[in-house]
Amino acid sequence: MQGSLRNLLWIIPLGLIASKPLWQQPVADFLKPRGGYDAAAAKAYTQEAQDFVMEDVVLTFNNKGELTWTVKAEQARTGKTDREIEMTAVQAVYSKKGDDPITVTSRTGRYQMDEKYLTLTKDVVLVKPVQQEELHTELLHYDDLTKKLVSPEKVRIKGPNFKLQGGKMDYDVSSKAYDFGGRVHVVM
């Protein structure tokens, strides 16, 4: 009995090999991948952006190893590209050593990583507590390369002894110098 079982085990693989012309094509057709190779889809898959949404985010900016800006947002998510961060309920604090602090709040903001460019929009309020000045505008840009705050919109500044309304404004963070464009109205 044992010898016939051993012979039977050799007959099964021999039968599969002998009947290969009968089953090879149907099995190959069944196992063949469906559809074709789509180069555009393969490229899009490899270049897929890393989208995210995060709550309670803190970004920090450093200049030569020294902390300059701390930006907090209630929510941050990927922008139009994965090198852009869209934020809501933004609070930014400029606290470079040796300079007076500056606090900026806005409802929305965007940070472009490659250009090191921060854009704050909707109800932007900039506060310089040491000077007791408060600036209001709808749009404010900060370029980390030039160290300038720029508002292309109308601005209102209120200080302890004056009120100012003006067109566009440039503020150099390094030299603490303002430059206003358009009509400027000051009440002292």
VMD Tcl script that builds the backbone (N, CA, C; Angstrom):
set m [mol new atoms 564]
animate dup $m
set s [atomselect $m all]
$s set {name element resname resid chain x y z} {
  {N N MET 1 A 0.820 -1.180 0.000}
  {CA C MET 1 A 0.000 0.000 0.000}
  {C C MET 1 A 0.866 1.247 0.000}
  {N N GLN 2 A 1.954 1.199 0.734}
  {CA C GLN 2 A 2.815 2.368 0.830}
  {C C GLN 2 A 3.475 2.673 -0.503}
  {N N GLY 3 A 3.845 1.722 -1.266}
  {CA C GLY 3 A 4.465 1.924 -2.572}
  {C C GLY 3 A 3.491 2.509 -3.572}
  {N N SER 4 A 2.231 2.130 -3.520}
  {CA C SER 4 A 1.256 2.681 -4.468}
  {C C SER 4 A 0.937 4.135 -4.145}
  {N N LEU 5 A 0.968 4.526 -2.852}
  {CA C LEU 5 A 0.728 5.919 -2.470}
  {C C LEU 5 A 1.869 6.807 -2.968}
  {N N ARG 6 A 3.090 6.293 -2.885}
  {CA C ARG 6 A 4.251 7.043 -3.377}
  {C C ARG 6 A 4.153 7.224 -4.891}
  {N N ASN 7 A 3.730 6.222 -5.607}
  {CA C ASN 7 A 3.556 6.313 -7.057}
  {C C ASN 7 A 2.459 7.315 -7.417}
  {N N LEU 8 A 1.418 7.338 -6.617}
  {CA C LEU 8 A 0.322 8.273 -6.850}
  {C C LEU 8 A 0.784 9.724 -6.671}
  {N N LEU 9 A 1.637 9.998 -5.699}
  {CA C LEU 9 A 2.151 11.356 -5.478}
  {C C LEU 9 A 3.002 11.823 -6.667}
  {N N TRP 10 A 3.669 10.928 -7.363}
  {CA C TRP 10 A 4.452 11.309 -8.556}
  {C C TRP 10 A 3.551 11.527 -9.768}
  {N N ILE 11 A 2.428 10.880 -9.791}
  {CA C ILE 11 A 1.528 10.989 -10.932}
  {C C ILE 11 A 0.857 12.365 -10.976}
  {N N ILE 12 A 0.557 12.989 -9.815}
  {CA C ILE 12 A -0.128 14.296 -9.787}
  {C C ILE 12 A 0.732 15.378 -10.449}
  {N N PRO 13 A 2.005 15.612 -10.054}
  {CA C PRO 13 A 2.792 16.634 -10.748}
  {C C PRO 13 A 3.037 16.283 -12.209}
  {N N LEU 14 A 3.217 14.987 -12.507}
  {CA C LEU 14 A 3.428 14.568 -13.892}
  {C C LEU 14 A 2.189 14.857 -14.730}
  {N N GLY 15 A 1.003 14.670 -14.145}
  {CA C GLY 15 A -0.248 14.959 -14.849}
  {C C GLY 15 A -0.416 16.463 -15.095}
  {N N LEU 16 A -0.015 17.292 -14.110}
  {CA C LEU 16 A -0.097 18.752 -14.283}
  {C C LEU 16 A 0.834 19.220 -15.398}
  {N N ILE 17 A 2.036 18.668 -15.451}
  {CA C ILE 17 A 2.996 19.059 -16.489}
  {C C ILE 17 A 2.503 18.605 -17.855}
  {N N ALA 18 A 1.968 17.411 -17.923}
  {CA C ALA 18 A 1.493 16.882 -19.207}
  {C C ALA 18 A 0.275 17.650 -19.717}
  {N N SER 19 A -0.574 18.137 -18.804}
  {CA C SER 19 A -1.780 18.851 -19.238}
  {C C SER 19 A -1.571 20.373 -19.303}
  {N N LYS 20 A -0.344 20.839 -19.205}
  {CA C LYS 20 A -0.035 22.271 -19.209}
  {C C LYS 20 A -0.630 23.009 -20.413}
  {N N PRO 21 A -0.571 22.486 -21.637}
  {CA C PRO 21 A -1.159 23.222 -22.763}
  {C C PRO 21 A -2.656 23.467 -22.603}
  {N N LEU 22 A -3.333 22.657 -21.830}
  {CA C LEU 22 A -4.775 22.818 -21.658}
  {C C LEU 22 A -5.137 23.930 -20.658}
  {N N TRP 23 A -4.396 24.084 -19.585}
  {CA C TRP 23 A -4.758 25.037 -18.542}
  {C C TRP 23 A -3.890 26.291 -18.501}
  {N N GLN 24 A -2.746 26.327 -19.193}
  {CA C GLN 24 A -1.816 27.456 -19.080}
  {C C GLN 24 A -2.451 28.782 -19.538}
  {N N GLN 25 A -3.070 28.834 -20.702}
  {CA C GLN 25 A -3.617 30.090 -21.227}
  {C C GLN 25 A -4.782 30.618 -20.381}
  {N N PRO 26 A -5.759 29.796 -19.991}
  {CA C PRO 26 A -6.835 30.329 -19.138}
  {C C PRO 26 A -6.323 30.867 -17.790}
  {N N VAL 27 A -5.346 30.190 -17.193}
  {CA C VAL 27 A -4.794 30.664 -15.914}
  {C C VAL 27 A -4.016 31.963 -16.127}
  {N N ALA 28 A -3.249 32.051 -17.205}
  {CA C ALA 28 A -2.502 33.276 -17.504}
  {C C ALA 28 A -3.448 34.441 -17.758}
  {N N ASP 29 A -4.536 34.216 -18.479}
  {CA C ASP 29 A -5.523 35.271 -18.717}
  {C C ASP 29 A -6.185 35.722 -17.413}
  {N N PHE 30 A -6.451 34.783 -16.529}
  {CA C PHE 30 A -7.065 35.108 -15.249}
  {C C PHE 30 A -6.122 35.936 -14.368}
  {N N LEU 31 A -4.859 35.631 -14.384}
  {CA C LEU 31 A -3.882 36.314 -13.529}
  {C C LEU 31 A -3.334 37.613 -14.133}
  {N N LYS 32 A -3.614 37.890 -15.393}
  {CA C LYS 32 A -3.111 39.097 -16.050}
  {C C LYS 32 A -3.750 40.336 -15.420}
  {N N PRO 33 A -2.959 41.394 -15.126}
  {CA C PRO 33 A -3.521 42.612 -14.538}
  {C C PRO 33 A -4.551 43.244 -15.465}
  {N N ARG 34 A -5.624 43.742 -14.888}
  {CA C ARG 34 A -6.670 44.392 -15.667}
  {C C ARG 34 A -6.259 45.831 -15.960}
  {N N GLY 35 A -6.745 46.398 -17.048}
  {CA C GLY 35 A -6.404 47.771 -17.422}
  {C C GLY 35 A -5.000 47.828 -17.978}
  {N N GLY 36 A -4.551 49.010 -18.258}
  {CA C GLY 36 A -3.212 49.182 -18.797}
  {C C GLY 36 A -2.368 50.030 -17.873}
  {N N TYR 37 A -1.169 50.256 -18.239}
  {CA C TYR 37 A -0.266 51.106 -17.468}
  {C C TYR 37 A -0.553 52.551 -17.825}
  {N N ASP 38 A -0.892 53.347 -16.846}
  {CA C ASP 38 A -1.185 54.766 -17.048}
  {C C ASP 38 A -0.030 55.567 -16.444}
  {N N ALA 39 A 0.822 56.124 -17.296}
  {CA C ALA 39 A 2.001 56.857 -16.836}
  {C C ALA 39 A 1.605 58.088 -16.033}
  {N N ALA 40 A 0.556 58.777 -16.444}
  {CA C ALA 40 A 0.122 59.982 -15.723}
  {C C ALA 40 A -0.342 59.632 -14.313}
  {N N ALA 41 A -1.079 58.534 -14.167}
  {CA C ALA 41 A -1.543 58.120 -12.848}
  {C C ALA 41 A -0.376 57.697 -11.968}
  {N N ALA 42 A 0.595 57.014 -12.535}
  {CA C ALA 42 A 1.762 56.597 -11.764}
  {C C ALA 42 A 2.558 57.807 -11.299}
  {N N LYS 43 A 2.701 58.817 -12.159}
  {CA C LYS 43 A 3.436 60.033 -11.791}
  {C C LYS 43 A 2.692 60.800 -10.701}
  {N N ALA 44 A 1.370 60.916 -10.832}
  {CA C ALA 44 A 0.575 61.614 -9.827}
  {C C ALA 44 A 0.653 60.898 -8.479}
  {N N TYR 45 A 0.689 59.586 -8.517}
  {CA C TYR 45 A 0.785 58.831 -7.270}
  {C C TYR 45 A 2.114 59.093 -6.568}
  {N N THR 46 A 3.205 59.171 -7.322}
  {CA C THR 46 A 4.507 59.412 -6.707}
  {C C THR 46 A 4.668 60.850 -6.245}
  {N N GLN 47 A 3.946 61.805 -6.862}
  {CA C GLN 47 A 4.067 63.217 -6.485}
  {C C GLN 47 A 2.919 63.665 -5.588}
  {N N GLU 48 A 2.209 62.750 -5.003}
  {CA C GLU 48 A 1.056 63.087 -4.175}
  {C C GLU 48 A 1.488 63.956 -3.000}
  {N N ALA 49 A 0.767 65.034 -2.767}
  {CA C ALA 49 A 1.084 65.965 -1.685}
  {C C ALA 49 A 0.741 65.335 -0.341}
  {N N GLN 50 A 1.419 65.766 0.660}
  {CA C GLN 50 A 1.170 65.310 2.012}
  {C C GLN 50 A 0.241 66.319 2.689}
  {N N ASP 51 A -1.058 66.162 2.538}
  {CA C ASP 51 A -2.026 67.079 3.108}
  {C C ASP 51 A -2.203 66.790 4.591}
  {N N PHE 52 A -2.491 67.868 5.357}
  {CA C PHE 52 A -2.705 67.701 6.783}
  {C C PHE 52 A -3.659 68.774 7.289}
  {N N VAL 53 A -4.266 68.493 8.417}
  {CA C VAL 53 A -5.037 69.454 9.195}
  {C C VAL 53 A -4.645 69.215 10.645}
  {N N MET 54 A -4.209 70.290 11.331}
  {CA C MET 54 A -3.782 70.165 12.728}
  {C C MET 54 A -4.452 71.242 13.564}
  {N N GLU 55 A -4.647 70.940 14.822}
  {CA C GLU 55 A -5.232 71.887 15.776}
  {C C GLU 55 A -4.128 72.399 16.701}
  {N N ASP 56 A -4.274 73.648 17.164}
  {CA C ASP 56 A -3.345 74.270 18.121}
  {C C ASP 56 A -1.885 74.124 17.678}
  {N N VAL 57 A -1.531 74.839 16.632}
  {CA C VAL 57 A -0.215 74.744 16.013}
  {C C VAL 57 A 0.650 75.927 16.446}
  {N N VAL 58 A 1.946 75.676 16.653}
  {CA C VAL 58 A 2.901 76.733 16.972}
  {C C VAL 58 A 4.051 76.650 15.973}
  {N N LEU 59 A 4.294 77.760 15.254}
  {CA C LEU 59 A 5.430 77.869 14.341}
  {C C LEU 59 A 6.419 78.851 14.942}
  {N N THR 60 A 7.700 78.568 14.803}
  {CA C THR 60 A 8.711 79.506 15.281}
  {C C THR 60 A 9.655 79.862 14.140}
  {N N PHE 61 A 10.052 81.134 14.093}
  {CA C PHE 61 A 11.001 81.614 13.102}
  {C C PHE 61 A 12.296 81.951 13.829}
  {N N ASN 62 A 13.389 81.507 13.260}
  {CA C ASN 62 A 14.697 81.796 13.831}
  {C C ASN 62 A 15.540 82.518 12.810}
  {N N ASN 63 A 16.371 83.431 13.294}
  {CA C ASN 63 A 17.304 84.141 12.445}
  {C C ASN 63 A 18.688 83.988 13.062}
  {N N LYS 64 A 19.542 83.246 12.392}
  {CA C LYS 64 A 20.897 82.963 12.883}
  {C C LYS 64 A 20.867 82.347 14.279}
  {N N GLY 65 A 19.939 81.406 14.464}
  {CA C GLY 65 A 19.846 80.690 15.724}
  {C C GLY 65 A 19.110 81.436 16.816}
  {N N GLU 66 A 18.604 82.622 16.537}
  {CA C GLU 66 A 17.906 83.423 17.535}
  {C C GLU 66 A 16.420 83.470 17.206}
  {N N LEU 67 A 15.579 83.171 18.188}
  {CA C LEU 67 A 14.137 83.175 18.005}
  {C C LEU 67 A 13.657 84.587 17.702}
  {N N THR 68 A 12.899 84.751 16.608}
  {CA C THR 68 A 12.361 86.065 16.271}
  {C C THR 68 A 10.836 86.095 16.341}
  {N N TRP 69 A 10.155 85.131 15.740}
  {CA C TRP 69 A 8.694 85.101 15.721}
  {C C TRP 69 A 8.185 83.776 16.269}
  {N N THR 70 A 7.083 83.857 17.006}
  {CA C THR 70 A 6.333 82.680 17.425}
  {C C THR 70 A 4.910 82.880 16.920}
  {N N VAL 71 A 4.445 81.981 16.068}
  {CA C VAL 71 A 3.122 82.091 15.466}
  {C C VAL 71 A 2.272 80.928 15.958}
  {N N LYS 72 A 1.145 81.263 16.609}
  {CA C LYS 72 A 0.202 80.245 17.090}
  {C C LYS 72 A -1.068 80.346 16.267}
  {N N ALA 73 A -1.673 79.203 15.975}
  {CA C ALA 73 A -2.928 79.170 15.235}
  {C C ALA 73 A -3.829 78.095 15.824}
  {N N GLU 74 A -5.140 78.380 15.832}
  {CA C GLU 74 A -6.084 77.373 16.313}
  {C C GLU 74 A -6.106 76.163 15.398}
  {N N GLN 75 A -5.965 76.436 14.081}
  {CA C GLN 75 A -5.964 75.336 13.117}
  {C C GLN 75 A -5.029 75.670 11.969}
  {N N ALA 76 A -4.313 74.668 11.489}
  {CA C ALA 76 A -3.434 74.828 10.326}
  {C C ALA 76 A -3.668 73.653 9.389}
  {N N ARG 77 A -3.571 73.932 8.084}
  {CA C ARG 77 A -3.771 72.884 7.082}
  {C C ARG 77 A -2.923 73.202 5.865}
  {N N THR 78 A -2.772 72.235 5.005}
  {CA C THR 78 A -2.022 72.413 3.776}
  {C C THR 78 A -2.739 73.425 2.897}
  {N N GLY 79 A -1.953 74.304 2.264}
  {CA C GLY 79 A -2.520 75.293 1.352}
  {C C GLY 79 A -2.632 74.741 -0.056}
  {N N LYS 80 A -2.456 75.613 -1.042}
  {CA C LYS 80 A -2.554 75.204 -2.446}
  {C C LYS 80 A -1.462 74.201 -2.810}
  {N N THR 81 A -0.311 74.309 -2.156}
  {CA C THR 81 A 0.766 73.337 -2.340}
  {C C THR 81 A 1.148 72.803 -0.966}
  {N N ASP 82 A 1.984 71.781 -0.938}
  {CA C ASP 82 A 2.409 71.257 0.355}
  {C C ASP 82 A 3.507 72.103 0.989}
  {N N ARG 83 A 3.910 73.187 0.353}
  {CA C ARG 83 A 4.898 74.121 0.902}
  {C C ARG 83 A 4.227 75.392 1.425}
  {N N GLU 84 A 2.902 75.321 1.608}
  {CA C GLU 84 A 2.114 76.454 2.061}
  {C C GLU 84 A 1.228 75.999 3.211}
  {N N ILE 85 A 1.144 76.796 4.263}
  {CA C ILE 85 A 0.329 76.460 5.427}
  {C C ILE 85 A -0.751 77.524 5.586}
  {N N GLU 86 A -2.006 77.100 5.570}
  {CA C GLU 86 A -3.152 77.989 5.803}
  {C C GLU 86 A -3.512 77.884 7.286}
  {N N MET 87 A -3.791 79.043 7.931}
  {CA C MET 87 A -4.066 79.054 9.368}
  {C C MET 87 A -5.324 79.856 9.680}
  {N N THR 88 A -5.959 79.530 10.801}
  {CA C THR 88 A -7.095 80.304 11.300}
  {C C THR 88 A -6.816 80.706 12.741}
  {N N ALA 89 A -7.395 81.842 13.150}
  {CA C ALA 89 A -7.222 82.397 14.502}
  {C C ALA 89 A -5.734 82.468 14.865}
  {N N VAL 90 A -5.046 83.398 14.210}
  {CA C VAL 90 A -3.591 83.495 14.311}
  {C C VAL 90 A -3.178 84.515 15.365}
  {N N GLN 91 A -2.177 84.156 16.175}
  {CA C GLN 91 A -1.539 85.068 17.118}
  {C C GLN 91 A -0.038 84.956 16.903}
  {N N ALA 92 A 0.581 86.066 16.490}
  {CA C ALA 92 A 2.025 86.066 16.234}
  {C C ALA 92 A 2.698 87.035 17.190}
  {N N VAL 93 A 3.858 86.638 17.711}
  {CA C VAL 93 A 4.609 87.490 18.628}
  {C C VAL 93 A 6.033 87.619 18.114}
  {N N TYR 94 A 6.467 88.890 17.896}
  {CA C TYR 94 A 7.848 89.176 17.526}
  {C C TYR 94 A 8.581 89.470 18.827}
  {N N SER 95 A 9.614 88.693 19.120}
  {CA C SER 95 A 10.299 88.848 20.400}
  {C C SER 95 A 11.806 88.680 20.246}
  {N N LYS 96 A 12.372 89.394 19.285}
  {CA C LYS 96 A 13.815 89.303 19.085}
  {C C LYS 96 A 14.521 89.960 20.266}
  {N N LYS 97 A 15.584 89.343 20.722}
  {CA C LYS 97 A 16.338 89.839 21.863}
  {C C LYS 97 A 16.857 91.247 21.567}
  {N N GLY 98 A 16.613 92.173 22.477}
  {CA C GLY 98 A 17.078 93.551 22.307}
  {C C GLY 98 A 16.067 94.453 21.628}
  {N N ASP 99 A 14.988 93.895 21.042}
  {CA C ASP 99 A 13.952 94.696 20.392}
  {C C ASP 99 A 12.683 94.669 21.238}
  {N N ASP 100 A 11.847 95.687 21.056}
  {CA C ASP 100 A 10.555 95.727 21.732}
  {C C ASP 100 A 9.647 94.659 21.122}
  {N N PRO 101 A 8.834 94.005 21.951}
  {CA C PRO 101 A 7.950 92.964 21.412}
  {C C PRO 101 A 6.828 93.574 20.563}
  {N N ILE 102 A 6.351 92.782 19.624}
  {CA C ILE 102 A 5.218 93.149 18.777}
  {C C ILE 102 A 4.279 91.947 18.760}
  {N N THR 103 A 2.990 92.207 18.963}
  {CA C THR 103 A 1.985 91.156 18.912}
  {C C THR 103 A 1.043 91.435 17.748}
  {N N VAL 104 A 0.760 90.410 16.942}
  {CA C VAL 104 A -0.145 90.550 15.810}
  {C C VAL 104 A -1.187 89.441 15.888}
  {N N THR 105 A -2.460 89.821 15.732}
  {CA C THR 105 A -3.541 88.831 15.684}
  {C C THR 105 A -4.334 89.030 14.393}
  {N N SER 106 A -4.891 87.940 13.900}
  {CA C SER 106 A -5.756 88.004 12.712}
  {C C SER 106 A -6.651 86.779 12.701}
  {N N ARG 107 A -7.695 86.854 11.871}
  {CA C ARG 107 A -8.601 85.703 11.779}
  {C C ARG 107 A -8.018 84.597 10.902}
  {N N THR 108 A -7.289 84.960 9.840}
  {CA C THR 108 A -6.692 83.949 8.966}
  {C C THR 108 A -5.268 84.343 8.626}
  {N N GLY 109 A -4.512 83.364 8.149}
  {CA C GLY 109 A -3.131 83.616 7.755}
  {C C GLY 109 A -2.609 82.520 6.850}
  {N N ARG 110 A -1.490 82.809 6.218}
  {CA C ARG 110 A -0.837 81.850 5.322}
  {C C ARG 110 A 0.670 82.025 5.477}
  {N N TYR 111 A 1.381 80.901 5.545}
  {CA C TYR 111 A 2.840 80.947 5.587}
  {C C TYR 111 A 3.372 80.151 4.407}
  {N N GLN 112 A 4.214 80.799 3.594}
  {CA C GLN 112 A 4.853 80.153 2.453}
  {C C GLN 112 A 6.282 79.812 2.865}
  {N N MET 113 A 6.553 78.531 2.995}
  {CA C MET 113 A 7.825 78.064 3.543}
  {C C MET 113 A 9.036 78.433 2.687}
  {N N ASP 114 A 8.929 78.265 1.378}
  {CA C ASP 114 A 10.083 78.509 0.519}
  {C C ASP 114 A 10.476 79.980 0.497}
  {N N GLU 115 A 9.495 80.880 0.502}
  {CA C GLU 115 A 9.770 82.320 0.450}
  {C C GLU 115 A 9.921 82.929 1.840}
  {N N LYS 116 A 9.617 82.174 2.890}
  {CA C LYS 116 A 9.617 82.674 4.272}
  {C C LYS 116 A 8.748 83.925 4.358}
  {N N TYR 117 A 7.501 83.760 3.930}
  {CA C TYR 117 A 6.583 84.886 3.775}
  {C C TYR 117 A 5.297 84.593 4.535}
  {N N LEU 118 A 4.944 85.467 5.472}
  {CA C LEU 118 A 3.744 85.316 6.280}
  {C C LEU 118 A 2.725 86.363 5.843}
  {N N THR 119 A 1.502 85.925 5.573}
  {CA C THR 119 A 0.414 86.828 5.184}
  {C C THR 119 A -0.714 86.663 6.188}
  {N N LEU 120 A -1.125 87.785 6.808}
  {CA C LEU 120 A -2.220 87.773 7.771}
  {C C LEU 120 A -3.376 88.581 7.196}
  {N N THR 121 A -4.602 88.034 7.295}
  {CA C THR 121 A -5.764 88.684 6.701}
  {C C THR 121 A -6.941 88.677 7.675}
  {N N LYS 122 A -7.847 89.584 7.443}
  {CA C LYS 122 A -9.105 89.715 8.169}
  {C C LYS 122 A -8.899 90.143 9.617}
  {N N ASP 123 A -9.258 91.379 9.897}
  {CA C ASP 123 A -9.194 91.942 11.255}
  {C C ASP 123 A -7.794 91.821 11.863}
  {N N VAL 124 A -6.810 92.328 11.165}
  {CA C VAL 124 A -5.434 92.259 11.639}
  {C C VAL 124 A -5.209 93.389 12.657}
  {N N VAL 125 A -4.689 93.033 13.818}
  {CA C VAL 125 A -4.384 94.013 14.866}
  {C C VAL 125 A -2.940 93.793 15.290}
  {N N LEU 126 A -2.123 94.851 15.137}
  {CA C LEU 126 A -0.719 94.820 15.547}
  {C C LEU 126 A -0.587 95.703 16.775}
  {N N VAL 127 A -0.029 95.169 17.854}
  {CA C VAL 127 A 0.107 95.907 19.105}
  {C C VAL 127 A 1.586 95.994 19.462}
  {N N LYS 128 A 2.025 97.238 19.725}
  {CA C LYS 128 A 3.368 97.477 20.255}
  {C C LYS 128 A 3.181 97.948 21.692}
  {N N PRO 129 A 3.229 97.023 22.671}
  {CA C PRO 129 A 2.865 97.376 24.054}
  {C C PRO 129 A 3.778 98.418 24.696}
  {N N VAL 130 A 5.050 98.422 24.402}
  {CA C VAL 130 A 5.963 99.390 25.011}
  {C C VAL 130 A 5.599 100.805 24.576}
  {N N GLN 131 A 5.292 100.990 23.284}
  {CA C GLN 131 A 4.923 102.297 22.751}
  {C C GLN 131 A 3.441 102.586 22.934}
  {N N GLN 132 A 2.672 101.613 23.395}
  {CA C GLN 132 A 1.224 101.703 23.576}
  {C C GLN 132 A 0.543 102.088 22.261}
  {N N GLU 133 A 0.985 101.452 21.170}
  {CA C GLU 133 A 0.418 101.700 19.849}
  {C C GLU 133 A -0.346 100.465 19.391}
  {N N GLU 134 A -1.449 100.732 18.676}
  {CA C GLU 134 A -2.266 99.656 18.143}
  {C C GLU 134 A -2.588 99.982 16.693}
  {N N LEU 135 A -2.283 99.053 15.789}
  {CA C LEU 135 A -2.513 99.232 14.363}
  {C C LEU 135 A -3.615 98.280 13.918}
  {N N HIS 136 A -4.547 98.783 13.090}
  {CA C HIS 136 A -5.637 97.967 12.548}
  {C C HIS 136 A -5.576 98.025 11.029}
  {N N THR 137 A -5.701 96.870 10.383}
  {CA C THR 137 A -5.753 96.782 8.925}
  {C C THR 137 A -6.433 95.467 8.549}
  {N N GLU 138 A -6.653 95.255 7.273}
  {CA C GLU 138 A -7.281 94.016 6.807}
  {C C GLU 138 A -6.273 93.042 6.198}
  {N N LEU 139 A -5.064 93.520 5.888}
  {CA C LEU 139 A -4.063 92.672 5.232}
  {C C LEU 139 A -2.679 93.112 5.662}
  {N N LEU 140 A -1.871 92.157 6.092}
  {CA C LEU 140 A -0.512 92.466 6.533}
  {C C LEU 140 A 0.417 91.354 6.072}
  {N N HIS 141 A 1.516 91.736 5.442}
  {CA C HIS 141 A 2.525 90.782 4.972}
  {C C HIS 141 A 3.795 90.958 5.801}
  {N N TYR 142 A 4.474 89.834 6.078}
  {CA C TYR 142 A 5.798 89.895 6.698}
  {C C TYR 142 A 6.751 89.072 5.849}
  {N N ASP 143 A 7.783 89.738 5.340}
  {CA C ASP 143 A 8.819 89.082 4.546}
  {C C ASP 143 A 10.030 88.895 5.447}
  {N N ASP 144 A 10.367 87.660 5.755}
  {CA C ASP 144 A 11.468 87.383 6.681}
  {C C ASP 144 A 12.824 87.747 6.087}
  {N N LEU 145 A 12.933 87.778 4.764}
  {CA C LEU 145 A 14.208 88.127 4.139}
  {C C LEU 145 A 14.509 89.617 4.273}
  {N N THR 146 A 13.487 90.478 4.108}
  {CA C THR 146 A 13.697 91.922 4.204}
  {C C THR 146 A 13.380 92.458 5.594}
  {N N LYS 147 A 12.774 91.649 6.432}
  {CA C LYS 147 A 12.376 92.037 7.792}
  {C C LYS 147 A 11.421 93.221 7.777}
  {N N LYS 148 A 10.434 93.172 6.859}
  {CA C LYS 148 A 9.467 94.262 6.746}
  {C C LYS 148 A 8.047 93.758 6.904}
  {N N LEU 149 A 7.242 94.557 7.605}
  {CA C LEU 149 A 5.806 94.372 7.671}
  {C C LEU 149 A 5.194 95.334 6.668}
  {N N VAL 150 A 4.373 94.827 5.761}
  {CA C VAL 150 A 3.798 95.653 4.697}
  {C C VAL 150 A 2.285 95.461 4.704}
  {N N SER 151 A 1.563 96.592 4.689}
  {CA C SER 151 A 0.116 96.555 4.543}
  {C C SER 151 A -0.262 97.354 3.314}
  {N N PRO 152 A -0.733 96.692 2.246}
  {CA C PRO 152 A -1.165 97.419 1.054}
  {C C PRO 152 A -2.557 98.043 1.226}
  {N N GLU 153 A -3.226 97.736 2.316}
  {CA C GLU 153 A -4.560 98.260 2.616}
  {C C GLU 153 A -4.448 99.498 3.510}
  {N N LYS 154 A -5.585 100.162 3.741}
  {CA C LYS 154 A -5.621 101.304 4.654}
  {C C LYS 154 A -5.283 100.840 6.060}
  {N N VAL 155 A -4.608 101.706 6.804}
  {CA C VAL 155 A -4.230 101.390 8.182}
  {C C VAL 155 A -4.732 102.490 9.116}
  {N N ARG 156 A -5.002 102.083 10.354}
  {CA C ARG 156 A -5.331 103.014 11.430}
  {C C ARG 156 A -4.393 102.696 12.577}
  {N N ILE 157 A -3.715 103.722 13.073}
  {CA C ILE 157 A -2.818 103.532 14.220}
  {C C ILE 157 A -3.293 104.465 15.329}
  {N N LYS 158 A -3.408 103.898 16.515}
  {CA C LYS 158 A -3.809 104.677 17.675}
  {C C LYS 158 A -2.707 104.567 18.711}
  {N N GLY 159 A -2.195 105.708 19.146}
  {CA C GLY 159 A -1.180 105.759 20.186}
  {C C GLY 159 A -1.691 106.553 21.367}
  {N N PRO 160 A -0.872 106.727 22.396}
  {CA C PRO 160 A -1.345 107.459 23.580}
  {C C PRO 160 A -1.621 108.949 23.283}
  {N N ASN 161 A -0.938 109.522 22.305}
  {CA C ASN 161 A -1.081 110.951 22.023}
  {C C ASN 161 A -1.472 111.255 20.584}
  {N N PHE 162 A -1.849 110.246 19.803}
  {CA C PHE 162 A -2.180 110.501 18.402}
  {C C PHE 162 A -3.077 109.407 17.837}
  {N N LYS 163 A -3.724 109.779 16.725}
  {CA C LYS 163 A -4.477 108.829 15.899}
  {C C LYS 163 A -4.053 109.089 14.467}
  {N N LEU 164 A -3.763 108.023 13.732}
  {CA C LEU 164 A -3.279 108.142 12.361}
  {C C LEU 164 A -4.112 107.260 11.455}
  {N N GLN 165 A -4.496 107.803 10.304}
  {CA C GLN 165 A -5.141 107.016 9.252}
  {C C GLN 165 A -4.331 107.228 7.989}
  {N N GLY 166 A -3.998 106.151 7.308}
  {CA C GLY 166 A -3.182 106.278 6.111}
  {C C GLY 166 A -3.497 105.208 5.092}
  {N N GLY 167 A -2.872 105.380 3.930}
  {CA C GLY 167 A -3.001 104.391 2.871}
  {C C GLY 167 A -2.138 103.192 3.199}
  {N N LYS 168 A -1.320 102.771 2.278}
  {CA C LYS 168 A -0.465 101.612 2.536}
  {C C LYS 168 A 0.641 101.958 3.525}
  {N N MET 169 A 1.200 100.934 4.157}
  {CA C MET 169 A 2.222 101.150 5.171}
  {C C MET 169 A 3.319 100.107 5.042}
  {N N ASP 170 A 4.555 100.538 5.213}
  {CA C ASP 170 A 5.712 99.647 5.341}
  {C C ASP 170 A 6.325 99.923 6.704}
  {N N TYR 171 A 6.661 98.860 7.430}
  {CA C TYR 171 A 7.319 99.018 8.721}
  {C C TYR 171 A 8.532 98.117 8.731}
  {N N ASP 172 A 9.709 98.710 8.867}
  {CA C ASP 172 A 10.954 97.959 8.921}
  {C C ASP 172 A 11.182 97.538 10.371}
  {N N VAL 173 A 11.120 96.253 10.620}
  {CA C VAL 173 A 11.257 95.724 11.972}
  {C C VAL 173 A 12.650 95.993 12.530}
  {N N SER 174 A 13.671 95.953 11.680}
  {CA C SER 174 A 15.048 96.156 12.138}
  {C C SER 174 A 15.300 97.603 12.556}
  {N N SER 175 A 14.896 98.565 11.708}
  {CA C SER 175 A 15.175 99.977 11.998}
  {C C SER 175 A 14.010 100.673 12.707}
  {N N LYS 176 A 12.864 99.999 12.851}
  {CA C LYS 176 A 11.660 100.541 13.491}
  {C C LYS 176 A 11.151 101.790 12.790}
  {N N ALA 177 A 11.281 101.822 11.465}
  {CA C ALA 177 A 10.876 102.990 10.680}
  {C C ALA 177 A 9.603 102.692 9.906}
  {N N TYR 178 A 8.662 103.648 9.962}
  {CA C TYR 178 A 7.423 103.564 9.200}
  {C C TYR 178 A 7.602 104.291 7.880}
  {N N ASP 179 A 6.865 103.840 6.853}
  {CA C ASP 179 A 6.778 104.537 5.572}
  {C C ASP 179 A 5.333 104.384 5.113}
  {N N PHE 180 A 4.636 105.533 4.982}
  {CA C PHE 180 A 3.230 105.510 4.600}
  {C C PHE 180 A 3.069 105.966 3.171}
  {N N GLY 181 A 2.084 105.412 2.483}
  {CA C GLY 181 A 1.754 105.821 1.131}
  {C C GLY 181 A 0.325 106.332 1.094}
  {N N GLY 182 A 0.008 107.104 0.073}
  {CA C GLY 182 A -1.333 107.664 -0.023}
  {C C GLY 182 A -1.511 108.814 0.959}
  {N N ARG 183 A -2.745 109.173 1.196}
  {CA C ARG 183 A -3.032 110.263 2.142}
  {C C ARG 183 A -2.862 109.787 3.564}
  {N N VAL 184 A -2.282 110.647 4.364}
  {CA C VAL 184 A -2.093 110.348 5.777}
  {C C VAL 184 A -2.756 111.453 6.576}
  {N N HIS 185 A -3.600 111.040 7.515}
  {CA C HIS 185 A -4.317 111.989 8.364}
  {C C HIS 185 A -3.946 111.691 9.809}
  {N N VAL 186 A -3.381 112.702 10.502}
  {CA C VAL 186 A -2.922 112.505 11.873}
  {C C VAL 186 A -3.640 113.514 12.777}
  {N N VAL 187 A -4.123 113.039 13.906}
  {CA C VAL 187 A -4.722 113.891 14.938}
  {C C VAL 187 A -3.898 113.699 16.194}
  {N N MET 188 A -3.379 114.833 16.711}
  {CA C MET 188 A -2.537 114.752 17.920}
  {C C MET 188 A -3.203 115.445 19.075}
}
mol reanalyze $m
mol bondsrecalc $m
mol representation Tube
mol addrep $m
